[in-house]
Amino acid sequence: MVVIFVAHASAFDFQHELYLPLQHTFSMHELILPHVDKTEPVNTNAAIRRSDLVLAEVTFPSTGVGIELGWANMLDKPIIALCRHDAKLSSSLTLIVGQVIHYRDARDMISQLQQVIH
């Protein structure tokens, strides 16, 4: 089982476009979804420390995601960036992420992730 921390901006419907497809496909792994329960804040630094992998949806700019990716990079955690095919990826992200997956929709994102995460 792989522990996967999922970082993302709040600027899109992450519950349906990110969380649900990931939960459906990667149920055999532990997914840390920091905004699944909006009543309880998640200590993302501690969550990243116990993660084996960080998935970061980076289509939308987010200071919080940048901070989380900085922590992950500092801790030498592997980072996979997810970015919609028509979005421009920040050049600074390319310096710290191990892999970038450009996707068209949730089905395409999951298909590509399944080739990387087993």
FITORMI-339951 format. One record per atom (N, C-alpha, C, CB): residue number from 1; atom name; x, y, z. Coordinates in steps of 0.2 Angstrom, whole numbers, plus 5000, padded with zeros to 4 digits. Atoms other than C-alpha are relative to their C-alpha. Last residue first. Glycine has a CB too. Example, Ala and Ser with C-alpha at 12.3 -4.5 7.8 and 13.67 -1.06 7.14 Angstrom:
{2 N {4996 4994 4999}}
{2 CA {5068 4995 5036}}
{2 C {4996 5005 5003}}
{2 CB {5002 5002 4993}}
{1 N {5004 4994 5000}}
{1 CA {5062 4978 5039}}
{1 C {5004 5006 5000}}
{1 CB {4995 5000 5006}}
This chain:
{118 N {5003 5007 5000}}
{118 CA {5002 5001 4955}}
{118 C {4997 4998 5006}}
{118 CB {5005 4995 4997}}
{117 N {5001 5002 4993}}
{117 CA {5005 5020 4952}}
{117 C {4997 4993 5000}}
{117 CB {4996 5005 5004}}
{116 N {4995 4998 4995}}
{116 CA {5013 5025 4936}}
{116 C {5000 4997 5007}}
{116 CB {5001 5007 5000}}
{115 N {4994 5002 5003}}
{115 CA {5003 5017 4922}}
{115 C {5006 5001 5005}}
{115 CB {5001 5003 4993}}
{114 N {5000 5007 4999}}
{114 CA {4987 5019 4933}}
{114 C {5007 4997 4997}}
{114 CB {4994 4997 4997}}
{113 N {4998 5001 4994}}
{113 CA {4991 5038 4933}}
{113 C {5001 4992 5002}}
{113 CB {4995 5003 5005}}
{112 N {4993 4998 5000}}
{112 CA {4989 5039 4914}}
{112 C {5003 4998 5007}}
{112 CB {5002 5007 4998}}
{111 N {4996 5005 5005}}
{111 CA {4973 5030 4914}}
{111 C {5007 5001 5000}}
{111 CB {4997 5001 4993}}
{110 N {4999 5007 4997}}
{110 CA {4967 5040 4929}}
{110 C {5003 4995 4996}}
{110 CB {4993 4998 5002}}
{109 N {4995 4999 4994}}
{109 CA {4971 5057 4921}}
{109 C {5001 4993 5003}}
{109 CB {4997 5005 5005}}
{108 N {4993 5000 5003}}
{108 CA {4963 5051 4904}}
{108 C {5005 5001 5006}}
{108 CB {5001 5006 4995}}
{107 N {4998 5006 5003}}
{107 CA {4947 5047 4913}}
{107 C {5007 4999 4998}}
{107 CB {4995 4998 4994}}
{106 N {4998 5004 4995}}
{106 CA {4947 5063 4923}}
{106 C {5002 4993 4998}}
{106 CB {4994 5000 5005}}
{105 N {5006 5000 4995}}
{105 CA {4948 5074 4908}}
{105 C {5002 4995 5005}}
{105 CB {4994 4997 4996}}
{104 N {5006 4996 5003}}
{104 CA {4961 5080 4895}}
{104 C {4994 5000 5004}}
{104 CB {4998 4996 4993}}
{103 N {5006 5004 5001}}
{103 CA {4977 5076 4904}}
{103 C {4995 5004 4997}}
{103 CB {4998 4996 5007}}
{102 N {5005 4995 5003}}
{102 CA {4995 5082 4905}}
{102 C {4994 4996 4998}}
{102 CB {5003 5004 4994}}
{101 N {5005 5004 5004}}
{101 CA {5005 5071 4918}}
{101 C {4995 5005 4997}}
{101 CB {4996 4995 5004}}
{100 N {5006 4996 5001}}
{100 CA {5021 5079 4924}}
{100 C {4995 4996 4995}}
{100 CB {5002 5007 4996}}
{99 N {5004 5001 5006}}
{99 CA {5034 5069 4932}}
{99 C {4994 5004 5000}}
{99 CB {4998 4992 5000}}
{98 N {4997 5005 5004}}
{98 CA {5048 5071 4945}}
{98 C {4997 4998 4994}}
{98 CB {5000 4994 5005}}
{97 N {5004 5006 5001}}
{97 CA {5042 5088 4951}}
{97 C {5004 4995 4996}}
{97 CB {4994 5002 4996}}
{96 N {5000 5005 4994}}
{96 CA {5055 5100 4958}}
{96 C {4995 4994 4999}}
{96 CB {4997 5004 5006}}
{95 N {4994 5001 4996}}
{95 CA {5062 5110 4944}}
{95 C {4999 4995 5006}}
{95 CB {5003 5007 5003}}
{94 N {4996 5005 5003}}
{94 CA {5047 5109 4933}}
{94 C {5007 4998 5003}}
{94 CB {5001 5002 4992}}
{93 N {5002 5006 4998}}
{93 CA {5037 5118 4946}}
{93 C {5004 4994 4996}}
{93 CB {4992 4999 4998}}
{92 N {4997 5001 4994}}
{92 CA {5047 5134 4943}}
{92 C {4998 4993 5003}}
{92 CB {4998 5005 5006}}
{91 N {4993 5002 5001}}
{91 CA {5042 5134 4925}}
{91 C {5003 4998 5006}}
{91 CB {5004 5005 4996}}
{90 N {4995 4995 4997}}
{90 CA {5023 5135 4930}}
{90 C {5007 4997 4999}}
{90 CB {4999 5002 5007}}
{89 N {4997 5003 4993}}
{89 CA {5013 5123 4919}}
{89 C {5005 5006 5002}}
{89 CB {5003 4994 4999}}
{88 N {4993 4998 5000}}
{88 CA {5002 5132 4906}}
{88 C {5003 4998 5007}}
{88 CB {5002 5007 4998}}
{87 N {4997 4995 4995}}
{87 CA {4985 5124 4905}}
{87 C {5007 5001 4999}}
{87 CB {4998 4998 5007}}
{86 N {5000 4993 5003}}
{86 CA {4977 5116 4889}}
{86 C {5002 5005 5005}}
{86 CB {4993 5002 4998}}
{85 N {4996 5000 5006}}
{85 CA {4982 5098 4893}}
{85 C {5000 5007 4997}}
{85 CB {4997 4996 4995}}
{84 N {5004 5001 5006}}
{84 CA {4976 5099 4911}}
{84 C {5004 5002 4994}}
{84 CB {4993 5005 5001}}
{83 N {5001 4994 5003}}
{83 CA {4990 5097 4923}}
{83 C {4995 4999 4994}}
{83 CB {5006 5004 4998}}
{82 N {5005 5002 5004}}
{82 CA {4994 5083 4936}}
{82 C {4998 5007 4997}}
{82 CB {4994 4997 5003}}
{81 N {5004 4994 5002}}
{81 CA {5011 5085 4944}}
{81 C {4995 4998 4995}}
{81 CB {5004 5006 4998}}
{80 N {5003 5000 5007}}
{80 CA {5019 5069 4951}}
{80 C {4995 5006 5000}}
{80 CB {4996 4993 4999}}
{79 N {5006 4996 5002}}
{79 CA {5030 5072 4966}}
{79 C {4998 4999 4993}}
{79 CB {5002 5008 5001}}
{78 N {5002 5000 5007}}
{78 CA {5042 5059 4974}}
{78 C {4994 5005 4999}}
{78 CB {4999 4993 4997}}
{77 N {5006 5004 5002}}
{77 CA {5046 5064 4992}}
{77 C {4999 5001 4993}}
{77 CB {4993 5003 5004}}
{76 N {4999 5005 5006}}
{76 CA {5063 5071 4995}}
{76 C {4995 4995 4999}}
{76 CB {5007 4996 5002}}
{75 N {5000 5007 4997}}
{75 CA {5058 5079 5012}}
{75 C {5002 4995 4995}}
{75 CB {4993 4999 5003}}
{74 N {4995 5000 4994}}
{74 CA {5063 5096 5005}}
{74 C {5001 4994 5003}}
{74 CB {4998 5006 5005}}
{73 N {4994 5000 5003}}
{73 CA {5053 5093 4989}}
{73 C {5006 5000 5005}}
{73 CB {5001 5006 4995}}
{72 N {4999 5006 5003}}
{72 CA {5038 5088 4999}}
{72 C {5007 4999 4996}}
{72 CB {4995 4998 4994}}
{71 N {4999 5004 4995}}
{71 CA {5039 5104 5009}}
{71 C {5002 4993 4997}}
{71 CB {4994 4999 5005}}
{70 N {4994 4998 4997}}
{70 CA {5041 5115 4994}}
{70 C {5002 4995 5005}}
{70 CB {5000 5007 5002}}
{69 N {4995 5003 5004}}
{69 CA {5027 5105 4986}}
{69 C {5007 5002 5002}}
{69 CB {4999 5003 4993}}
{68 N {5000 5008 4999}}
{68 CA {5016 5109 5001}}
{68 C {5005 4997 4995}}
{68 CB {4993 4998 4998}}
{67 N {4997 5001 4993}}
{67 CA {5021 5128 5000}}
{67 C {5000 4992 5001}}
{67 CB {4996 5003 5006}}
{66 N {4993 4998 5001}}
{66 CA {5017 5129 4981}}
{66 C {5004 4998 5007}}
{66 CB {5001 5007 4998}}
{65 N {4997 5006 5004}}
{65 CA {5000 5120 4984}}
{65 C {5008 5001 4999}}
{65 CB {4997 4999 4993}}
{64 N {5000 5006 4996}}
{64 CA {4996 5133 4997}}
{64 C {5003 4994 4997}}
{64 CB {4993 4998 5002}}
{63 N {4994 4999 4995}}
{63 CA {5001 5147 4986}}
{63 C {5000 4994 5004}}
{63 CB {4999 5007 5004}}
{62 N {5002 5000 4993}}
{62 CA {4989 5141 4972}}
{62 C {5006 5000 5005}}
{62 CB {4996 4993 5002}}
{61 N {4995 4997 4996}}
{61 CA {4989 5143 4953}}
{61 C {4998 5000 5008}}
{61 CB {5003 5007 4998}}
{60 N {5002 4993 4998}}
{60 CA {4976 5132 4944}}
{60 C {5006 5002 5005}}
{60 CB {4993 5000 5004}}
{59 N {5004 4996 5006}}
{59 CA {4981 5117 4933}}
{59 C {4999 5007 5003}}
{59 CB {4994 4997 4998}}
{58 N {4997 4993 5000}}
{58 CA {4993 5111 4947}}
{58 C {4997 5004 4994}}
{58 CB {5008 4999 4999}}
{57 N {5003 4997 5006}}
{57 CA {4985 5095 4953}}
{57 C {5002 5007 5000}}
{57 CB {4992 4999 5001}}
{56 N {5002 4993 5000}}
{56 CA {4998 5088 4964}}
{56 C {4997 5002 4994}}
{56 CB {5007 5005 5001}}
{55 N {5003 4998 5007}}
{55 CA {5001 5070 4968}}
{55 C {4998 5007 5001}}
{55 CB {4994 4995 4999}}
{54 N {5005 4994 5001}}
{54 CA {5013 5068 4982}}
{54 C {4998 5000 4993}}
{54 CB {5004 5006 5003}}
{53 N {5000 4997 5007}}
{53 CA {5021 5050 4985}}
{53 C {4995 5006 5001}}
{53 CB {4997 4995 4995}}
{52 N {4995 5002 5005}}
{52 CA {5026 5040 5000}}
{52 C {5001 5003 4994}}
{52 CB {4998 4992 4999}}
{51 N {5002 5002 5006}}
{51 CA {5017 5050 5013}}
{51 C {5006 4997 4996}}
{51 CB {4997 5006 4996}}
{50 N {5001 5007 5000}}
{50 CA {5021 5051 5031}}
{50 C {4998 4997 4994}}
{50 CB {4994 4999 5005}}
{49 N {4994 5004 4997}}
{49 CA {5030 5068 5030}}
{49 C {4999 4992 5000}}
{49 CB {5001 5002 5007}}
{48 N {4995 5000 5005}}
{48 CA {5017 5075 5018}}
{48 C {5006 4995 5003}}
{48 CB {5002 5006 4997}}
{47 N {5003 5004 5005}}
{47 CA {5003 5072 5031}}
{47 C {5005 4998 4995}}
{47 CB {4994 5002 4997}}
{46 N {4999 5007 4997}}
{46 CA {5014 5080 5045}}
{46 C {4997 4995 4995}}
{46 CB {4995 5000 5006}}
{45 N {4993 5001 4999}}
{45 CA {5016 5096 5034}}
{45 C {5001 4993 5002}}
{45 CB {5003 5005 5004}}
{44 N {4997 5002 5007}}
{44 CA {4998 5095 5028}}
{44 C {5007 4998 5001}}
{44 CB {4998 5005 4995}}
{43 N {4993 4998 4999}}
{43 CA {4991 5096 5046}}
{43 C {5004 4997 4994}}
{43 CB {5003 4998 5007}}
{42 N {4995 5005 5000}}
{42 CA {4973 5093 5041}}
{42 C {5007 5004 5000}}
{42 CB {4999 4996 4993}}
{41 N {4994 4998 5004}}
{41 CA {4959 5105 5046}}
{41 C {5005 4994 5000}}
{41 CB {5003 5006 5003}}
{40 N {4994 5002 4997}}
{40 CA {4943 5096 5052}}
{40 C {5006 5002 4996}}
{40 CB {5000 4993 5002}}
{39 N {5001 4998 4993}}
{39 CA {4926 5103 5047}}
{39 C {5007 4999 5004}}
{39 CB {4995 4996 5003}}
{38 N {4999 4993 4999}}
{38 CA {4930 5103 5028}}
{38 C {4999 5002 5007}}
{38 CB {4996 5004 4995}}
{37 N {5004 4998 4995}}
{37 CA {4931 5084 5027}}
{37 C {5002 5007 5002}}
{37 CB {5001 4995 5007}}
{36 N {5006 5004 5001}}
{36 CA {4937 5079 5010}}
{36 C {4995 5001 5006}}
{36 CB {5003 4992 5001}}
{35 N {5006 4996 4999}}
{35 CA {4949 5094 5010}}
{35 C {4993 4996 4999}}
{35 CB {4999 5005 4994}}
{34 N {5001 4995 4995}}
{34 CA {4965 5086 5014}}
{34 C {4994 5004 5001}}
{34 CB {5006 5005 4999}}
{33 N {5004 4995 5003}}
{33 CA {4963 5070 5004}}
{33 C {4999 5006 5005}}
{33 CB {4994 4998 4996}}
{32 N {5001 4995 4996}}
{32 CA {4976 5058 5010}}
{32 C {4997 5006 4996}}
{32 CB {5007 5002 5004}}
{31 N {5000 4993 5003}}
{31 CA {4974 5043 5000}}
{31 C {4999 5005 5005}}
{31 CB {4995 5001 4994}}
{30 N {5003 4995 4996}}
{30 CA {4979 5026 5007}}
{30 C {5001 5007 4997}}
{30 CB {5004 5000 5007}}
{29 N {4995 4995 4997}}
{29 CA {4981 5014 4993}}
{29 C {4997 5004 5005}}
{29 CB {5004 5004 4995}}
{28 N {4995 5005 4997}}
{28 CA {4970 4999 4988}}
{28 C {5006 5004 5003}}
{28 CB {5003 4995 4995}}
{27 N {5003 5002 4993}}
{27 CA {4956 5012 4985}}
{27 C {5005 4995 5003}}
{27 CB {4993 4997 4999}}
{26 N {4994 5001 4996}}
{26 CA {4966 5019 4970}}
{26 C {4998 4998 5007}}
{26 CB {5005 5006 5000}}
{25 N {4995 5004 5004}}
{25 CA {4953 5019 4956}}
{25 C {5006 4997 5005}}
{25 CB {5003 5004 4995}}
{24 N {5003 5005 5003}}
{24 CA {4937 5025 4965}}
{24 C {5006 4995 4997}}
{24 CB {4996 5002 4994}}
{23 N {5002 5004 4995}}
{23 CA {4946 5036 4977}}
{23 C {4997 4993 4997}}
{23 CB {4994 5003 5004}}
{22 N {4994 5003 4997}}
{22 CA {4956 5044 4963}}
{22 C {4998 4995 5005}}
{22 CB {5004 5005 5004}}
{21 N {4996 5005 5005}}
{21 CA {4941 5047 4952}}
{21 C {5006 4996 5004}}
{21 CB {5002 5004 4994}}
{20 N {5004 5006 5002}}
{20 CA {4931 5054 4967}}
{20 C {5003 4995 4995}}
{20 CB {4993 5002 4997}}
{19 N {5001 5005 4994}}
{19 CA {4944 5065 4974}}
{19 C {4997 4994 4998}}
{19 CB {4997 5004 5005}}
{18 N {4993 5002 4998}}
{18 CA {4950 5074 4957}}
{18 C {4998 4994 5006}}
{18 CB {5004 5005 5003}}
{17 N {4996 5001 5006}}
{17 CA {4935 5080 4946}}
{17 C {5007 4997 5002}}
{17 CB {5002 5007 4997}}
{16 N {5002 5004 5006}}
{16 CA {4921 5077 4958}}
{16 C {5005 4999 4995}}
{16 CB {4994 5003 4997}}
{15 N {5004 5006 4997}}
{15 CA {4928 5083 4975}}
{15 C {4998 4996 4994}}
{15 CB {4994 5003 5004}}
{14 N {4995 5005 4999}}
{14 CA {4941 5095 4966}}
{14 C {4996 4993 5003}}
{14 CB {5005 5002 5005}}
{13 N {5004 5005 4996}}
{13 CA {4927 5106 4959}}
{13 C {5004 4993 5001}}
{13 CB {4994 4998 4995}}
{12 N {5004 5004 5005}}
{12 CA {4939 5120 4954}}
{12 C {4996 4995 5004}}
{12 CB {5005 4996 4995}}
{11 N {5003 4996 5006}}
{11 CA {4948 5135 4962}}
{11 C {4996 4995 4995}}
{11 CB {5005 5003 4996}}
{10 N {5008 5000 4998}}
{10 CA {4952 5126 4979}}
{10 C {4996 5003 4994}}
{10 CB {4999 5003 5006}}
{9 N {5003 4994 4998}}
{9 CA {4970 5122 4973}}
{9 C {4993 4999 5001}}
{9 CB {5001 5005 4993}}
{8 N {5004 4997 5005}}
{8 CA {4977 5105 4974}}
{8 C {4998 5007 5002}}
{8 CB {4994 4995 4998}}
{7 N {5000 4993 4999}}
{7 CA {4988 5093 4984}}
{7 C {4996 5003 4994}}
{7 CB {5007 5003 5000}}
{6 N {5002 4997 5006}}
{6 CA {4985 5074 4986}}
{6 C {4999 5008 5001}}
{6 CB {4993 4998 4998}}
{5 N {5003 4993 4998}}
{5 CA {4995 5065 4998}}
{5 C {4998 5003 4994}}
{5 CB {5006 5004 5004}}
{4 N {4999 4995 5005}}
{4 CA {4998 5046 4993}}
{4 C {4996 5007 5003}}
{4 CB {4996 4998 4994}}
{3 N {5003 4994 4997}}
{3 CA {5002 5033 5005}}
{3 C {5001 5006 4996}}
{3 CB {5003 5001 5008}}
{2 N {4997 4994 5001}}
{2 CA {5006 5017 4995}}
{2 C {4996 5006 5003}}
{2 CB {5002 5002 4993}}
{1 N {5004 4994 5000}}
{1 CA {5000 5000 5000}}
{1 C {5004 5006 5000}}
{1 CB {4995 5000 5006}}
